[in-house]
Amino acid sequence: MPISDFRRVDQRILSLAENPRPRGTVKLGDLSYRVRIGNWRIIYIVDDDNRTVLIRNVRRRGEGTYRNL
């Protein structure tokens, strides 16, 4: 991942601690969500009871982005 993309993705991941469902978030399943940063996708789980966000994957957008989730 290029450093410029890494910085944007890292910043977005850190911001999920304050707001785990920012504008533009897409719900993928019961607890799974996806947020978009350019061509990158952060796929994560929100556990409201324990106030945690678990990052499952960071992938470049493509045909296999959402397989095996």
Residue pairs with C-beta under 8 A, 6 or more apart in sequence:
1 9
1 40
1 58
5 37
5 38
5 39
5 40
8 37
8 38
8 40
9 37
9 40
9 42
9 58
12 35
12 37
12 42
13 42
13 55
13 58
15 22
16 22
16 35
16 42
16 44
16 53
17 53
20 33
20 44
20 46
20 53
21 33
21 46
22 35
24 35
24 36
25 33
25 34
25 35
26 33
26 34
26 35
26 36
27 33
28 34
28 43
28 66
28 69
29 69
31 45
31 46
31 47
32 43
32 44
32 45
32 56
32 69
33 43
33 44
33 45
33 46
34 41
34 42
34 43
34 44
34 66
35 41
35 42
35 44
36 61
39 60
39 61
40 58
40 59
40 60
40 61
41 57
41 58
41 59
41 60
41 61
41 65
42 55
42 57
42 58
43 55
43 56
43 57
43 58
43 59
43 66
43 69
44 53
44 54
44 55
44 56
45 53
45 54
45 56
46 52
46 53
47 53
47 54
56 69
57 69
59 65
